[in-house]
Amino acid sequence: MRRVLLLCLALLAPGSAVRAPELAPVVRLVREPGPSAGVRRALDRLPGNVRVGLLVRDLTTGEELEARGADLPLIPASTLKLVTAMAVLADRGGAGGWWSTELTVPAAEVGRPRVSHLTLRGGADPTLSVAEGPNSLRSLARQAYARGLREVGEVRLDEHPLDAATWRDLPLGVPMTPVRLSDWHGAPPTSAEQARRWAGAALIGELRRAGVRVNSETVGHAPGFTPYLPPSRVDERGRPLPPDPFVPVGQRPEQGVASVRSAPPGDVLAATLRPSDNLRAEELLATLAARPGGDGTLPGALARERSLLRRLGVDLTGVHLADGSGLSRGNRLTARALVELLRGAHDLPYPAGEPRAEEPGEVYRERRNILAEALPRAGTGEADPRHDGRGGTLARRLVGSGLDVRAKTGTLPGVSALAGYVTGGSGHTLAFAVLMNGPEDAPILTLRALQDEVVRAVAAAH
């Protein structure tokens, strides 16, 4: 035995003349951790025709705690809104991002009190209003008046940032347009043409209110901008010269006379995720499509969404994205993709000086997790006005559990899902996802009850 030990020491010694034998490569078999006893008891009561994907990860240690079918692509229903929300946060540069809208006039008419036309240009900001607050058409009109504008021949809308037709076949059936008004939310326009007329009429009304005369009730289409190509030049010997850098005023892009920008996206994310608002989710997805960042189309928005998620380290194997709301049954997510997304959100910083954590989440206050605070919070019951709707679709679930659960629900016929955060008994934040798919007559209330039991068991075990 002593000889064997000495030989091993010699093989390991630096500069040893004894050469170590070639070793066969070590193959490691990685198995997903099985469910704990409490989780297993809950899942054992699932109807036999219901498939389940489950994953739980400790975000303090990074350890994968519970898993079953974590890589199974399943219909996510409204838990897909987590993907939309996180992609928007990534696109806006985190919680401090914003959207903008502006008014422009022809370059040759800048500074004049009378202009031939005034163009409204937007990037699909879902929070722009007619008259409420600084991010409104009223604010734009007042700025234009303050800069000396007194008369407008025609109001135009720039519709080039979005191709509304590419949203036509979504289950929601509402066109996405580059200028949207939050005032429309209860009764949105049914066509891009109607949206253009409504937005233009609202702007005309606010311009007149501000003291700007508008000569036409017709809302025009803004033509696309064509970059100026200077004519070729030659010298006296016929040799080519560099192009003239001067651009004629009539060929220059229109110039801004007023602009507004939205608040950071936290509030609109909460207004989307807590009540599971399908229209707002599609509007948020449209912001990813708007030019110049996107290509103006729904497929382009979905491709940008995948790219943004991949950049955050989300494994997209088996993932298929069809819309922003989760209404489409063509969507597919895995529990692993959702938990990796939640892990990425856990580390997303606030903008400086804007802590907005909500009671009682000490863990979330420390982490400043903007997505967790926008999510529904379980068990609030919505009886206390201080809750301000924060319970959302989870208000009456896990009531009395004593657990701090922030999660997104998902429901379609035969589909029930829950994904988010729970503070475990260890004090650590646990990210979890439970996706359940069955036939369309599957008992949804039973599936929800089993999901709640899973969350209780996970928190108790970890």
N, C-alpha and C positions, 0 to 999 in steps of 0.2 A: 504494500500500500504506500509505503514511504517513497519507493522508487517512482511509482505513478505520480505522486504529488510533486516530486522533484522534476520529473519530465515536463509536467504541465507548467511549472514555474519557469523552466528553461524556454519552453515554447513561447511564453508570454513576455519574457524579459526583452527589453530594448536591445537591439544589436546582437541578439542571440545568433549563433552559427547554426543552431538547429532550426530547420524550416518546418513550419506547421503544415500538416497535411491539408489537402484541398477538402473543403467541407461542402456538402450538398446544400443548395439553397433551402432556407427554412420557409415553408409554406404555412401561413397563418390563416386559419379559418375563423372569420369573424361572424358570430351569431348575434342576432338582435336579442336583447334581454326580453324574457317572457313577461307577461303581465304578473303583477303581484296578486296575492290571494283575493283581496277585495275586488280588484279590477276583473280578475278571472271570474269571480262569482257573478258580477254584473253582466259580463259578456256572454257567459254561459246561458243566460236567460233571453238572449236575442232570438227572434224567430229564425228558423233554420234557413230561410231563403234571403236573409239579409247579410250582405258582405260588410266588413268593417275594416277600416284603416286607423291605426292608433299609434301615436308616438308621444312620449313625454321626455323632456330634456331639462336638466338642472342648469339654469343660466349662470349660476355662480361658479360651478365646477366644470361645466361643459359636458357632464356625464349624461349618457342616454340611459334613462331609468326604466322605461316601460315601452314595449313595442309589440304590435301585432299587425301584420300587413301594412307596414309603414310605407312601402313603395308601391302599393296597389293604386293605380289611377282610378279615381272615383268621381262621380258628379258632386261638386262642392256646394251647389246652390249659393246662398248669399255669403258664405265664407269667402267666396271669390272677391268680395269687396275689400278684404284685407290686401289682396294683390293690387287692386286698383289704388287703394290709399297709399300703400308703401311705394308704388311706382311713382305716384304724384309727388310724394315727399322727396324721393330721390331726384326726380326731375327738377323740382323747385330748389334743390340744394338744402333740404332739411326744413325744419319748422319755421325758418325765417323767410321762406320764399314768398312770392306774390305774383299776381297777373296784372297786366296793364291794358288800358284802352286809351285811345287818343283821337283828337280831331286834327285834320290836316287841310291845308289850302294849297293851291298851285304856287310853285316857287316864285313865279313872276308877280304874284299878288300878295306876298307876305308884307304885312304892315299896312295894308290898305283897309279902309273902313268898309269897303264894298268888295265882295269877291264873287266870282262866277259860280263857284260851288264849294261846299264844305263836306269833307269825307269822314265818316265814322269808321275807325279801324280797331278791331279787337282780336284778342287771342283766346276766345271762348271762355272768358272769365265767368264762372258760374255764380259769382257773388255781386256782379254789377247790378245796380238798381236804377229805377227811374229818378227818384228824388231823395232817397234816404242816405244820409251821411256823405262822407267825402268821396266814396267810390260810386259815383252816380252820374247820370246824364245831366242832372241839375248842376253839379259841380263843374262839369266840362263846359256847359253853356255860360256859367258865370265867369270862368276863366277866359273864355273867348271874348266876352264883353269887356272884361277888365283890360284886355290887350288891344282894345280899340275896334273890334269887329262890330259893325252896326247893320250890315245888310248882306244877305246871302241869296244868290239866285236859285240854287237847288241844293238839297241835302242828298248825299250819296252814301252807300254802304259798300265797304270792301268785303266781298264774299270769297276772295281767293284763299284765305288761310285754311278753309275747310271745304271738302267736297261732301256736301250734305247727303248726296245720293248713296254714298257707301254705307250709311247707317240705316238705310231704308228697310232692310230685311230683318232687323233686330226684333225680338219678341215685344219690346217696349213700343216700337212703332213711332217714335218721336224723332224728327230730324235734328241733327246737331249742326249748329250754325256758329260762325265766329263772333257774333254779338248775341249774347243771351241776357235776359233780364230776370233777376230773381223774382220780380213781381209776377212773372208768368207761371210760377211753379205749380200753382193749383190747376191751371188750365193752359198748358203749353200750346204753341202754334203747331198745326198739323202738317205744315209744309215749310220749306225754306223760303218760299216766296212770301208766305204769310208772316214769317218771322222778320223778314226784311221790311215789310210794310209797317208792322207794329213797332219795330225799333226806330225806324225813320220817323214815324208819326210822333212817337214819344220824344225824340230829340227835337223835332220842330216845335213841339209844345213847350219844351224847356228853354229853347233859344228865345222864343217870343216872350216867355215869362221873364227872361233875363234882360230883355230890351233889344234883342236882335231881330230885325225884320227878315222874314223868309218869304220869297216871292212865289214859290211853287209848292203845292201840296204833294206833288209826285216825288217819290223816293227813287232816285236813280241808282244805276249800277256803276261802281267805280271800275274803270278799265284796268287791266293788268299793266304793270310798269315794264317798259322795255328799256333796258340799259342803252345809253347813247354810245354809238360807235362812230368815232371821229373819222372823217374822210382821210384817205391816204394822201401823203404829201411827198413832193420831190423837189430837189433843188434845181438850180438853173441848168445843171448838167444831166438831169433826169435821174439822179441817185435818190433812193428813198430816204425820207426824213422821219424822225420820231413823230408820233401823232401829237396834234395840238392838245395840250392839257386843259384848255379852256372848254367848258361845257356850256352851251347856250342855255340861258335861263329857262326857256320853254322846254328843254329836254331834261331838266333836273327833276328828281323825285319831289313829291309834295312835301311841304314843311309843316311841322307840328305847331299848333297854336294853343293846344290845351291837352293835358293828359291827367289821368288818375290811375291809382293802383290799389289793389285789394289789400286787405289785412292778411297776415300769415294764414296758411291753410288750416290751422288747427280747428277753428270753429266750424268750417264747412265740412271737415272730416267728421267731427262729432255729429253734425246735423245729417250726415250721410250714414254713418255706421250705427248710431244708437237706434234710430227708428228703422234702419235697413231701407233707406230711400233709394229706390231703383233709378229714378230719373237723375238724381244728383250723382249717382255713381257713373252713369253714362256720360253726364256732363264732365265729370272729372277725367274720365278716359279721353274725352274729346280734346282736353287741353294738351294731351300728349301728341295728338295728331296735328295740332295747329302749326302751320308754317310760320316762321322758317325752321323751327326745331324739328317738326315732323314733315310728312309729305301730304298732309291734308286728308288722309283716308283712314277708315276703320282698320283695314289690314296693317297699315303703317303704324297706327297707334298700338296695336297688339304686338307688332314686332319690336317697337320701342320699349314696350312694357317688359317683354322677355329679356331684352338687352339690359335694361336697368336692374331687373331681378338677378340676372346672371352676374352683373357687376357686384351685387351685394352678397354673392356666394350661395345663392339658392340653386339647388340641384333641380333642373327642369326636366329630368328624365320622366317620360310618361305624362308630362304636363301639356295640356292643350287649352288655349285661351280663345274664347269666341265672343265675349262681350265684357262690359265693365261691371254689370250688376249681378251676374250669376243666374239670370233668368233662363239663359240658354242651356238646354240639356246637352249641348255639344261641349261644354267646358269639362275639363278633367284636371284634378289636382291630386297630389299625394299628401298623406299626413306629414311626410318628411319635408316636402316643399313648404308647407304652411309653418312648421316649427322652425325651419331655417329662416323663413321670412320674419317670424316673431323674434328670433334671436337677433337678426340684423336691426330690427326696430328698437330692441332693448338698449342698444348702444347709440342710437341716433341722438345727437345733442340738441338742446334747445338753442335758440339764438341768445346771445348775451343779454342778461338782465330780464329774462322773461320766464321765471319759474311759475308754473301753473298747476302744480300737483293738487289733487283733490283728496279730502279726507276719505277714509282713514289711512291711505296707502303710504306708509313710511317708506316702504321699498321703492315705490314709484317716485316719491319725492326725492330720494337719493339718486335714482337713476335718471329722473327727468324724462320719462318715456312718453313722448308726445302721442304715440299711437295708442298706448294703454289708456291714456286719459280720454281719448276720443271714443273708446269702446264702451258698449253697454256694461254696466256694473251689476252683478247679480244680487238679488235679494233686497233691493231698495224698497220695493213695494209701491213706490211713487206716492206714498201718503204724505210725505214731508215735502212742502214746497221748496225747501232748500236743495232738494235733489235735482230740480230743474231738468227733468227728463233724462238724467244721466243713466237711469236703469235701462231705458229703452226696451228692447226685446227680451232682456234678462230680468226685468224688474220683479217678476213674480216667480222666478226660478231660484232655487237654493235659498229660499227665505228661511231665516233662523239658523242657517248653517254656521254662521260666524266666520265664513271664509271670505277673503278678498279676491273675488274672481272678476276679471275684466276679459270679456270674450265676445266673439262674433258668432251669432247663430246663422243657420242656413236651413231653409225648408222649401222643398218642392214635393209634388206627389211621389211618394216612395223614397224620398231623400230627406235625411236629417243630419245636421252636422253642427259641431261646436269647436271653436279653436280660439285660444287666447292664453291668458296668464292666470295662475293661481299661486298664492303665497303658501308654501308648504309648512308643515310643522317644524321644519328646520329653520324657518325664516328666510329660506332661499326662494327666489322667483322661479317657478316652473312654467315652461312653455309647453302647451299641449295641443293636440289636434285629434278629434274623433270624427271620422266620416262614416256614415252608414247609408248604404244603398240597398234597396229592395224593390219588389214589385210596387206598382203605383198605389195599390191598396194596403201597403204596409202600415201598421198602426203608429202614426207619428208621435202621439202622446206617450206611447210606451217607449219608443226610441229616445225621446227627450228625457224621460225619467231615468233610463239606463245611463244616458250620458251624464246626468247630474250625479248618479251614484258613482260613476267612474271618477268624476272630479273629486268627490268626497273621499273616495278610497285613495286616490293619488296623493291628495294633501295629507291624509292621515299617515300614509306609508313613508312619505319623504319630507 
